[in-house]
Amino acid sequence: MTIVFALQENGLGFLNGLAGVLLSIAPFVGLCCLVAAGLALRGEGGINFEIGGNFSRLLLWALIFIALPTVPVFMSNVLGVPGITNSFTSSSTVFGGMTNAVSTFVNSYLLRLVVPSLAGFLIVKAVLDSGQGESPLPSLVSAIFLLSVQGIYSMAKAWVGNDGYSIATGLANALSYLSSTLCPVGASFCFIGAVVQFIKGGAWGQLVLTGLAMLCCTGIIALVKSWG
C-alpha cells in the first residue's frame, strides 16, 4: 500500500512538473508567434491586414501563449478550484533544464541571429520592389515589426497582467494601444503622403480623410460602444 501511495505521489509530482514546464515555456512560444506574424504581415501587404488572416491569428495566439501562465490564477480565482495557484512548478532538474534550453534557443538564437537576418532580407526586398516601381513600404513595415518583436513581447506581457482574465485584458489593452498610440502615428504618415501626392498632382483627398479618421479612432470606438 505504501508503494502504491508513493507511485501516486510521484506520478502527481511528474504531472505537476510537466504542467509547470509547459506553462513556463508558453511565453516563448508566443514570442515565436510574433516572429511568424511579422513574416505573415508582409504576405498580407505590409501596411494592412486581413481579419481572420494569418497575421491576426498569429497575434491572437501570441497573446494567448503569453497569458497562459496565468491559467492557475484563473482556475483559482474565477473557477474556484482550491489550492491550485502554486501547484504547477518546474523546479526539478529535468524540467528546469527544458525551460532553460527553450529560453536559450529563443533569446540567443532566434532573436539575436535569425530575426535580424530576416529583417535584412525584407529590407533588400524593399529595395528590389522600389527598383521595379512598386512601393517599398510593405517590406519595410514588416522589417520594422520584426526588429521590434522584443519590445512588442514586453508590452504584451504588461498588457495581460496577472489576473484571471488576462487574455481579455490583453486584448483590451492592445486595442487601446493601437487606437491611442499607433493610429496617430499612422495619421501623420497619411498627411505626409497627402502632401507628397498634392505636390505630384495625384489624388490626396483619401489620405487626408484616412488620417482624420485615425486621429478620431479612439472617439469612434467609444461612440460605437455607446450604441451597444
Accessible surface in RSA format (square Angstrom, percent):
REM  Atomic radii and reference values for relative SASA: ProtOr
REM  Chains: A
REM  Algorithm: Lee & Richards
REM  Probe-radius: 1.40
REM  Slices: 20
REM RES _ NUM      All-atoms   Total-Side   Main-Chain    Non-polar    All polar
REM                ABS   REL    ABS   REL    ABS   REL    ABS   REL    ABS   REL
RES MET A   1   163.36  84.6 123.02  81.4  40.34  96.1 112.18  95.4  51.18  67.8
RES THR A   2   111.54  79.3 107.43 108.9   4.12   9.8  73.12  98.2  38.42  58.1
RES ILE A   3   128.80  73.3 126.97  94.6   1.83   4.4 128.75  92.7   0.05   0.1
RES VAL A   4    74.34  48.9  74.28  67.2   0.06   0.1  74.34  64.6   0.00   0.0
RES PHE A   5   121.09  60.6 117.67  72.9   3.43   8.9 118.00  71.5   3.09   8.9
RES ALA A   6    45.23  41.6  39.55  61.0   5.67  12.9  44.38  62.5   0.85   2.2
RES LEU A   7   115.93  64.6 108.23  77.4   7.71  19.4 108.51  76.2   7.42  20.0
RES GLN A   8   110.69  61.9  97.28  71.1  13.41  31.9  45.22  96.3  65.47  49.7
RES GLU A   9   127.81  73.4 119.48  90.4   8.33  19.8  43.29  83.7  84.52  69.0
RES ASN A  10    99.72  68.8  89.07  86.1  10.65  25.7  28.93  69.6  70.79  68.4
RES GLY A  11    32.77  40.4   0.00   N/A  32.77  40.4  31.89  87.5   0.88   2.0
RES LEU A  12   109.12  60.8 105.71  75.6   3.41   8.6 107.01  75.2   2.11   5.7
RES GLY A  13    41.21  50.8   0.00   N/A  41.21  50.8  31.20  85.6  10.01  22.4
RES PHE A  14   115.93  58.0 109.16  67.6   6.77  17.6 114.19  69.2   1.74   5.0
RES LEU A  15   107.21  59.7 103.31  73.9   3.90   9.8 103.64  72.8   3.57   9.6
RES ASN A  16    36.34  25.1  36.30  35.1   0.04   0.1   5.11  12.3  31.23  30.2
RES GLY A  17     6.19   7.6   0.00   N/A   6.19   7.6   6.12  16.8   0.06   0.1
RES LEU A  18    61.95  34.5  61.95  44.3   0.00   0.0  61.95  43.5   0.00   0.0
RES ALA A  19    27.35  25.1  22.82  35.2   4.53  10.3  26.86  37.8   0.49   1.3
RES GLY A  20     5.62   6.9   0.00   N/A   5.62   6.9   2.57   7.1   3.05   6.8
RES VAL A  21     0.00   0.0   0.00   0.0   0.00   0.0   0.00   0.0   0.00   0.0
RES LEU A  22    96.99  54.0  93.36  66.8   3.63   9.1  93.47  65.6   3.52   9.5
RES LEU A  23    27.48  15.3  27.40  19.6   0.08   0.2  27.48  19.3   0.00   0.0
RES SER A  24    36.92  31.2  21.76  29.0  15.15  34.9  30.68  65.3   6.24   8.7
RES ILE A  25    29.91  17.0  29.91  22.3   0.00   0.0  29.91  21.5   0.00   0.0
RES ALA A  26     2.93   2.7   1.36   2.1   1.57   3.6   2.93   4.1   0.00   0.0
RES PRO A  27    15.52  11.3  15.52  14.1   0.00   0.0  15.52  12.8   0.00   0.0
RES PHE A  28    33.58  16.8  33.42  20.7   0.16   0.4  33.58  20.4   0.00   0.0
RES VAL A  29    55.36  36.4  54.12  49.0   1.24   3.0  55.22  48.0   0.13   0.4
RES GLY A  30     0.00   0.0   0.00   N/A   0.00   0.0   0.00   0.0   0.00   0.0
RES LEU A  31     1.78   1.0   1.78   1.3   0.00   0.0   1.78   1.3   0.00   0.0
RES CYS A  32    46.37  35.1  41.36  46.1   5.01  11.8  24.04  60.9  22.33  24.1
RES CYS A  33    17.31  13.1  15.13  16.9   2.18   5.1   2.02   5.1  15.29  16.5
RES LEU A  34     5.30   2.9   5.30   3.8   0.00   0.0   5.30   3.7   0.00   0.0
RES VAL A  35     9.47   6.2   9.47   8.6   0.00   0.0   9.47   8.2   0.00   0.0
RES ALA A  36    38.79  35.7  34.20  52.8   4.59  10.4  36.25  51.0   2.54   6.7
RES ALA A  37     0.00   0.0   0.00   0.0   0.00   0.0   0.00   0.0   0.00   0.0
RES GLY A  38     0.00   0.0   0.00   N/A   0.00   0.0   0.00   0.0   0.00   0.0
RES LEU A  39    75.62  42.1  66.15  47.3   9.47  23.8  66.45  46.7   9.17  24.7
RES ALA A  40    17.98  16.5   6.19   9.5  11.79  26.8  16.67  23.5   1.31   3.5
RES LEU A  41    12.23   6.8  12.23   8.8   0.00   0.0  12.23   8.6   0.00   0.0
RES ARG A  42    58.79  24.7  58.39  29.8   0.40   1.0  19.39  26.5  39.40  23.9
RES GLY A  43    70.81  87.3   0.00   N/A  70.81  87.3  36.73 100.8  34.08  76.3
RES GLU A  44    39.87  22.9  17.41  13.2  22.46  53.5  24.96  48.3  14.90  12.2
RES GLY A  45    31.46  38.8   0.00   N/A  31.46  38.8  28.22  77.4   3.24   7.3
RES GLY A  46     1.57   1.9   0.00   N/A   1.57   1.9   0.00   0.0   1.57   3.5
RES ILE A  47   115.84  65.9  81.28  60.6  34.56  83.3  87.56  63.0  28.28  76.7
RES ASN A  48   101.77  70.2  97.03  93.8   4.74  11.4  25.92  62.4  75.84  73.3
RES PHE A  49    84.97  42.5  71.66  44.4  13.31  34.6  72.78  44.1  12.18  34.9
RES GLU A  50   113.27  65.0 112.39  85.0   0.88   2.1  33.02  63.9  80.25  65.5
RES ILE A  51   157.19  89.4 130.17  97.0  27.02  65.1 130.17  93.7  27.02  73.3
RES GLY A  52    43.55  53.7   0.00   N/A  43.55  53.7  31.32  85.9  12.23  27.4
RES GLY A  53    14.35  17.7   0.00   N/A  14.35  17.7  14.06  38.6   0.29   0.6
RES ASN A  54    80.58  55.6  78.22  75.6   2.36   5.7   8.03  19.3  72.55  70.1
RES PHE A  55    15.94   8.0  15.94   9.9   0.00   0.0  15.94   9.7   0.00   0.0
RES SER A  56    27.51  23.3  20.67  27.6   6.84  15.8  22.13  47.1   5.38   7.5
RES ARG A  57   120.57  50.6 118.58  60.4   1.99   4.7  50.12  68.5  70.45  42.7
RES LEU A  58    44.93  25.0  44.93  32.1   0.00   0.0  44.93  31.6   0.00   0.0
RES LEU A  59    58.27  32.5  53.15  38.0   5.12  12.9  53.42  37.5   4.85  13.1
RES LEU A  60    78.29  43.6  74.61  53.4   3.68   9.3  77.77  54.6   0.52   1.4
RES TRP A  61   127.70  51.2 127.70  61.8   0.00   0.0 104.12  55.5  23.58  38.3
RES ALA A  62     1.26   1.2   1.26   1.9   0.00   0.0   1.26   1.8   0.00   0.0
RES LEU A  63    12.47   6.9  11.39   8.1   1.09   2.7  12.02   8.4   0.45   1.2
RES ILE A  64    38.96  22.2  38.96  29.0   0.00   0.0  38.96  28.1   0.00   0.0
RES PHE A  65    52.32  26.2  52.32  32.4   0.00   0.0  52.32  31.7   0.00   0.0
RES ILE A  66     7.80   4.4   1.14   0.8   6.66  16.0   1.14   0.8   6.66  18.1
RES ALA A  67     1.54   1.4   0.00   0.0   1.54   3.5   0.04   0.1   1.50   4.0
RES LEU A  68    53.16  29.6  52.61  37.6   0.55   1.4  53.16  37.3   0.00   0.0
RES PRO A  69    51.04  37.2  36.80  33.5  14.24  51.8  37.07  30.6  13.98  86.9
RES THR A  70    15.81  11.2  15.09  15.3   0.72   1.7  12.86  17.3   2.95   4.5
RES VAL A  71    50.21  33.0  49.38  44.7   0.83   2.0  50.21  43.6   0.00   0.0
RES PRO A  72     8.98   6.5   8.98   8.2   0.00   0.0   8.98   7.4   0.00   0.0
RES VAL A  73    34.15  22.5  34.15  30.9   0.00   0.0  34.15  29.7   0.00   0.0
RES PHE A  74    70.76  35.4  70.76  43.8   0.00   0.0  70.76  42.9   0.00   0.0
RES MET A  75    52.31  27.1  52.31  34.6   0.00   0.0  43.49  37.0   8.82  11.7
RES SER A  76    29.16  24.6  18.39  24.5  10.78  24.8   0.05   0.1  29.11  40.8
RES ASN A  77   108.14  74.6  73.02  70.6  35.12  84.6  23.77  57.2  84.38  81.6
RES VAL A  78    54.59  35.9  24.79  22.4  29.81  71.8  28.71  24.9  25.88  70.2
RES LEU A  79   109.41  60.9  77.60  55.5  31.81  80.0  81.78  57.4  27.62  74.3
RES GLY A  80    52.18  64.4   0.00   N/A  52.18  64.4  29.60  81.2  22.59  50.6
RES VAL A  81    52.90  34.8  50.50  45.7   2.40   5.8  52.49  45.6   0.41   1.1
RES PRO A  82   121.82  88.8  98.30  89.6  23.52  85.5 107.58  88.8  14.24  88.5
RES GLY A  83    72.25  89.1   0.00   N/A  72.25  89.1  43.01 118.0  29.24  65.5
RES ILE A  84    20.14  11.5  19.37  14.4   0.77   1.9  20.13  14.5   0.02   0.0
RES THR A  85    64.57  45.9  51.86  52.6  12.71  30.3  42.54  57.1  22.04  33.3
RES ASN A  86   131.70  90.8 111.58 107.8  20.11  48.4  37.06  89.2  94.63  91.5
RES SER A  87    37.59  31.8  22.83  30.5  14.76  34.0  18.00  38.3  19.59  27.4
RES PHE A  88    56.85  28.4  36.65  22.7  20.20  52.6  36.65  22.2  20.20  57.8
RES THR A  89    71.58  50.9  65.53  66.4   6.04  14.4  49.70  66.8  21.88  33.1
RES SER A  90    28.60  24.2  18.03  24.1  10.57  24.4   0.95   2.0  27.66  38.7
RES SER A  91   107.04  90.5  67.53  90.1  39.51  91.0  51.87 110.5  55.17  77.3
RES SER A  92    54.64  46.2  42.08  56.2  12.56  28.9  51.41 109.5   3.23   4.5
RES THR A  93   126.87  90.2 109.95 111.5  16.92  40.3  81.04 108.8  45.83  69.3
RES VAL A  94   108.41  71.3  99.33  89.9   9.08  21.9 105.87  92.0   2.54   6.9
RES PHE A  95    18.56   9.3  18.56  11.5   0.00   0.0  18.56  11.3   0.00   0.0
RES GLY A  96    18.61  22.9   0.00   N/A  18.61  22.9  18.21  50.0   0.40   0.9
RES GLY A  97    36.86  45.5   0.00   N/A  36.86  45.5  29.73  81.6   7.13  16.0
RES MET A  98    86.04  44.6  81.08  53.7   4.95  11.8  74.52  63.4  11.52  15.3
RES THR A  99    24.10  17.1  24.10  24.4   0.00   0.0  24.10  32.4   0.00   0.0
RES ASN A 100    98.01  67.6  96.15  92.9   1.86   4.5  25.06  60.3  72.95  70.5
RES ALA A 101    61.21  56.3  47.89  73.9  13.32  30.3  56.47  79.5   4.74  12.6
RES VAL A 102    45.52  30.0  42.48  38.5   3.04   7.3  45.48  39.5   0.04   0.1
RES SER A 103    29.09  24.6  29.09  38.8   0.00   0.0   9.87  21.0  19.22  26.9
RES THR A 104    81.50  58.0  76.68  77.7   4.81  11.5  56.16  75.4  25.33  38.3
RES PHE A 105   104.61  52.3  99.11  61.4   5.50  14.3 104.26  63.2   0.35   1.0
RES VAL A 106     2.13   1.4   2.13   1.9   0.00   0.0   2.13   1.9   0.00   0.0
RES ASN A 107    66.46  45.8  57.77  55.8   8.69  20.9  23.96  57.7  42.50  41.1
RES SER A 108    49.08  41.5  45.56  60.8   3.52   8.1  20.70  44.1  28.38  39.8
RES TYR A 109   110.97  51.8 110.61  62.9   0.36   0.9  67.76  50.9  43.21  53.3
RES LEU A 110    20.32  11.3  20.32  14.5   0.00   0.0  20.32  14.3   0.00   0.0
RES LEU A 111    27.97  15.6  17.82  12.7  10.15  25.5  17.89  12.6  10.08  27.1
RES ARG A 112   157.48  66.1 139.04  70.9  18.44  43.9  66.33  90.6  91.15  55.2
RES LEU A 113    87.09  48.5  80.48  57.6   6.62  16.6  82.88  58.2   4.21  11.3
RES VAL A 114    42.02  27.7  38.83  35.2   3.20   7.7  42.02  36.5   0.00   0.0
RES VAL A 115     6.29   4.1   6.29   5.7   0.00   0.0   6.29   5.5   0.00   0.0
RES PRO A 116    59.71  43.5  50.54  46.1   9.18  33.4  51.15  42.2   8.56  53.2
RES SER A 117    60.47  51.1  49.03  65.4  11.44  26.4  30.07  64.0  30.40  42.6
RES LEU A 118    47.75  26.6  46.80  33.5   0.95   2.4  46.88  32.9   0.87   2.4
RES ALA A 119     1.39   1.3   1.39   2.1   0.00   0.0   1.39   2.0   0.00   0.0
RES GLY A 120    29.67  36.6   0.00   N/A  29.67  36.6  28.21  77.4   1.46   3.3
RES PHE A 121   146.21  73.1 139.82  86.6   6.39  16.6 140.24  85.0   5.96  17.1
RES LEU A 122    18.28  10.2  18.07  12.9   0.21   0.5  18.27  12.8   0.01   0.0
RES ILE A 123    75.62  43.0  75.62  56.3   0.00   0.0  75.62  54.5   0.00   0.0
RES VAL A 124    83.25  54.8  82.28  74.5   0.97   2.3  83.25  72.3   0.00   0.0
RES LYS A 125    87.29  42.6  86.00  52.8   1.28   3.1  41.51  37.4  45.78  48.8
RES ALA A 126     2.58   2.4   2.40   3.7   0.18   0.4   2.55   3.6   0.03   0.1
RES VAL A 127    99.46  65.5  93.62  84.8   5.84  14.1  96.83  84.1   2.63   7.1
RES LEU A 128   110.67  61.6 106.89  76.5   3.78   9.5 109.21  76.7   1.46   3.9
RES ASP A 129     2.91   2.0   2.91   2.9   0.00   0.0   0.19   0.4   2.72   2.7
RES SER A 130    61.04  51.6  46.54  62.1  14.50  33.4  10.99  23.4  50.05  70.1
RES GLY A 131    71.39  88.0   0.00   N/A  71.39  88.0  37.67 103.4  33.72  75.5
RES GLN A 132   140.38  78.5 106.87  78.1  33.52  79.8  38.74  82.5 101.64  77.1
RES GLY A 133    72.43  89.3   0.00   N/A  72.43  89.3  36.41  99.9  36.02  80.7
RES GLU A 134   102.50  58.8  90.82  68.7  11.68  27.8  37.34  72.2  65.16  53.2
RES SER A 135    61.44  51.9  45.02  60.1  16.42  37.8  44.40  94.5  17.04  23.9
RES PRO A 136    43.67  31.8  43.67  39.8   0.00   0.0  43.67  36.1   0.00   0.0
RES LEU A 137    91.22  50.8  91.22  65.3   0.00   0.0  91.22  64.1   0.00   0.0
RES PRO A 138    20.91  15.2  20.91  19.1   0.00   0.0  20.91  17.3   0.00   0.0
RES SER A 139     0.00   0.0   0.00   0.0   0.00   0.0   0.00   0.0   0.00   0.0
RES LEU A 140    64.39  35.9  64.30  46.0   0.09   0.2  64.30  45.2   0.09   0.2
RES VAL A 141    49.42  32.5  48.35  43.8   1.07   2.6  48.71  42.3   0.71   1.9
RES SER A 142     0.00   0.0   0.00   0.0   0.00   0.0   0.00   0.0   0.00   0.0
RES ALA A 143     1.88   1.7   1.88   2.9   0.00   0.0   1.88   2.6   0.00   0.0
RES ILE A 144   110.08  62.6 109.54  81.6   0.54   1.3 110.08  79.3   0.00   0.0
RES PHE A 145    30.55  15.3  26.27  16.3   4.27  11.1  30.31  18.4   0.24   0.7
RES LEU A 146     1.13   0.6   0.00   0.0   1.13   2.9   0.00   0.0   1.13   3.1
RES LEU A 147   104.56  58.2  74.26  53.1  30.30  76.2  76.12  53.5  28.44  76.5
RES SER A 148    46.66  39.4  39.46  52.7   7.20  16.6  26.60  56.7  20.06  28.1
RES VAL A 149     0.90   0.6   0.75   0.7   0.15   0.4   0.75   0.7   0.15   0.4
RES GLN A 150    86.62  48.4  85.21  62.3   1.41   3.4  55.44 118.0  31.17  23.6
RES GLY A 151    39.96  49.3   0.00   N/A  39.96  49.3  35.30  96.9   4.66  10.4
RES ILE A 152    32.66  18.6  32.23  24.0   0.43   1.0  32.23  23.2   0.43   1.2
RES TYR A 153    19.86   9.3  19.86  11.3   0.00   0.0  15.08  11.3   4.78   5.9
RES SER A 154    59.97  50.7  51.01  68.1   8.95  20.6  34.20  72.8  25.76  36.1
RES MET A 155    61.83  32.0  58.40  38.7   3.43   8.2  45.04  38.3  16.79  22.2
RES ALA A 156     5.96   5.5   5.96   9.2   0.00   0.0   5.96   8.4   0.00   0.0
RES LYS A 157   104.13  50.8  93.43  57.3  10.70  25.5  44.10  39.7  60.03  63.9
RES ALA A 158    78.85  72.5  48.85  75.4  30.00  68.3  59.81  84.2  19.04  50.4
RES TRP A 159    47.30  19.0  45.86  22.2   1.44   3.4  31.74  16.9  15.56  25.2
RES VAL A 160     6.26   4.1   6.26   5.7   0.00   0.0   6.26   5.4   0.00   0.0
RES GLY A 161    29.73  36.7   0.00   N/A  29.73  36.7  27.20  74.6   2.53   5.7
RES ASN A 162   125.52  86.6 113.75 109.9  11.77  28.3  30.56  73.5  94.96  91.8
RES ASP A 163    66.96  46.9  60.31  60.0   6.65  15.7  39.28  92.4  27.68  27.6
RES GLY A 164     9.51  11.7   0.00   N/A   9.51  11.7   0.34   0.9   9.17  20.5
RES TYR A 165   131.29  61.3 125.62  71.5   5.67  14.8  98.59  74.1  32.70  40.3
RES SER A 166     5.34   4.5   4.54   6.1   0.80   1.8   0.00   0.0   5.34   7.5
RES ILE A 167    65.59  37.3  64.46  48.0   1.13   2.7  64.46  46.4   1.13   3.1
RES ALA A 168    63.40  58.3  53.29  82.2  10.11  23.0  56.63  79.7   6.77  17.9
RES THR A 169    44.79  31.9  39.61  40.2   5.19  12.4  34.18  45.9  10.61  16.0
RES GLY A 170     0.00   0.0   0.00   N/A   0.00   0.0   0.00   0.0   0.00   0.0
RES LEU A 171    87.04  48.5  82.16  58.8   4.88  12.3  82.56  58.0   4.49  12.1
RES ALA A 172    61.08  56.2  48.59  75.0  12.49  28.4  55.37  78.0   5.71  15.1
RES ASN A 173    53.23  36.7  50.82  49.1   2.41   5.8   6.06  14.6  47.17  45.6
RES ALA A 174    29.64  27.2  26.20  40.4   3.43   7.8  26.31  37.0   3.33   8.8
RES LEU A 175    72.76  40.5  68.72  49.2   4.05  10.2  71.97  50.5   0.80   2.1
RES SER A 176    59.83  50.6  54.76  73.1   5.06  11.7  26.93  57.4  32.89  46.1
RES TYR A 177    64.55  30.1  60.53  34.4   4.02  10.5  39.87  30.0  24.68  30.4
RES LEU A 178    80.22  44.7  80.21  57.4   0.01   0.0  80.22  56.3   0.00   0.0
RES SER A 179     8.39   7.1   5.75   7.7   2.64   6.1   0.51   1.1   7.88  11.0
RES SER A 180    63.33  53.5  40.34  53.8  22.99  53.0  34.38  73.2  28.95  40.6
RES THR A 181    57.27  40.7  51.84  52.6   5.43  12.9  37.67  50.6  19.61  29.6
RES LEU A 182    82.60  46.0  77.41  55.4   5.19  13.0  77.63  54.5   4.97  13.4
RES CYS A 183    16.76  12.7  14.21  15.8   2.56   6.0   2.56   6.5  14.21  15.3
RES PRO A 184    48.97  35.7  43.20  39.4   5.77  21.0  43.58  36.0   5.39  33.5
RES VAL A 185    76.86  50.6  73.76  66.8   3.10   7.5  76.81  66.7   0.06   0.2
RES GLY A 186    20.30  25.0   0.00   N/A  20.30  25.0  18.63  51.1   1.68   3.8
RES ALA A 187     0.32   0.3   0.32   0.5   0.00   0.0   0.32   0.5   0.00   0.0
RES SER A 188    50.61  42.8  45.82  61.1   4.79  11.0  40.31  85.8  10.30  14.4
RES PHE A 189   136.79  68.4 128.86  79.8   7.93  20.6 129.16  78.3   7.63  21.8
RES CYS A 190    17.55  13.3  14.65  16.3   2.90   6.8   2.72   6.9  14.82  16.0
RES PHE A 191    63.18  31.6  62.00  38.4   1.18   3.1  62.73  38.0   0.45   1.3
RES ILE A 192   103.14  58.7 100.89  75.2   2.26   5.4 103.05  74.2   0.09   0.3
RES GLY A 193    22.27  27.5   0.00   N/A  22.27  27.5  21.74  59.7   0.54   1.2
RES ALA A 194     5.50   5.1   4.66   7.2   0.84   1.9   4.94   7.0   0.56   1.5
RES VAL A 195    87.22  57.4  84.55  76.5   2.68   6.4  87.19  75.8   0.04   0.1
RES VAL A 196    71.43  47.0  70.86  64.1   0.57   1.4  71.42  62.1   0.01   0.0
RES GLN A 197    53.69  30.0  53.69  39.2   0.00   0.0   8.92  19.0  44.77  34.0
RES PHE A 198   132.50  66.3 122.00  75.6  10.50  27.3 122.54  74.3   9.96  28.5
RES ILE A 199   134.26  76.4 104.62  77.9  29.64  71.4 110.00  79.2  24.26  65.8
RES LYS A 200   153.44  74.9 114.12  70.0  39.32  93.6  75.30  67.8  78.14  83.2
RES GLY A 201    68.25  84.2   0.00   N/A  68.25  84.2  33.00  90.6  35.25  78.9
RES GLY A 202    30.66  37.8   0.00   N/A  30.66  37.8  23.96  65.8   6.69  15.0
RES ALA A 203    88.63  81.5  64.24  99.1  24.39  55.5  74.07 104.3  14.56  38.6
RES TRP A 204   112.50  45.1 111.43  53.9   1.07   2.5  92.33  49.2  20.16  32.7
RES GLY A 205    33.50  41.3   0.00   N/A  33.50  41.3  27.77  76.2   5.73  12.8
RES GLN A 206   144.94  81.0 137.80 100.7   7.13  17.0  43.15  91.8 101.79  77.2
RES LEU A 207    58.34  32.5  57.91  41.4   0.43   1.1  57.91  40.7   0.43   1.2
RES VAL A 208    41.12  27.1  41.12  37.2   0.00   0.0  41.12  35.7   0.00   0.0
RES LEU A 209   123.92  69.0 119.26  85.3   4.66  11.7 119.58  84.0   4.34  11.7
RES THR A 210    53.14  37.8  48.32  49.0   4.82  11.5  36.09  48.5  17.04  25.8
RES GLY A 211     0.00   0.0   0.00   N/A   0.00   0.0   0.00   0.0   0.00   0.0
RES LEU A 212    86.78  48.3  86.54  61.9   0.24   0.6  86.76  60.9   0.02   0.1
RES ALA A 213    49.96  45.9  42.01  64.8   7.95  18.1  47.40  66.7   2.56   6.8
RES MET A 214    63.22  32.7  60.80  40.2   2.42   5.8  62.68  53.3   0.55   0.7
RES LEU A 215    94.68  52.7  66.12  47.3  28.56  71.8  66.12  46.4  28.56  76.9
RES CYS A 216    69.91  52.9  64.17  71.6   5.74  13.5  18.38  46.6  51.52  55.6
RES CYS A 217    30.01  22.7  29.67  33.1   0.34   0.8   1.31   3.3  28.70  30.9
RES THR A 218    72.65  51.7  71.00  72.0   1.65   3.9  66.34  89.1   6.31   9.5
RES GLY A 219    44.91  55.4   0.00   N/A  44.91  55.4  35.86  98.4   9.05  20.3
RES ILE A 220    82.14  46.7  80.78  60.2   1.35   3.3  81.60  58.8   0.53   1.4
RES ILE A 221    42.47  24.2  40.33  30.0   2.14   5.2  42.29  30.5   0.19   0.5
RES ALA A 222    58.78  54.0  49.86  76.9   8.92  20.3  53.00  74.6   5.78  15.3
RES LEU A 223    92.61  51.6  88.10  63.0   4.51  11.3  92.10  64.7   0.50   1.4
RES VAL A 224    80.16  52.7  75.99  68.8   4.17  10.0  75.99  66.0   4.17  11.3
RES LYS A 225   144.18  70.3 121.54  74.6  22.64  53.9  81.11  73.0  63.06  67.2
RES SER A 226    80.29  67.8  43.85  58.5  36.44  83.9  51.21 109.0  29.08  40.7
RES TRP A 227   179.40  72.0 144.18  69.8  35.23  82.7 133.34  71.1  46.06  74.7
RES GLY A 228   103.02 127.0   0.00   N/A 103.02 127.0  70.31 192.9  32.71  73.3
END  Absolute sums over single chains surface
CHAIN  1 A    13616.3      11263.9       2352.5      10000.2       3616.2
END  Absolute sums over all chains
TOTAL         13616.3      11263.9       2352.5      10000.2       3616.2
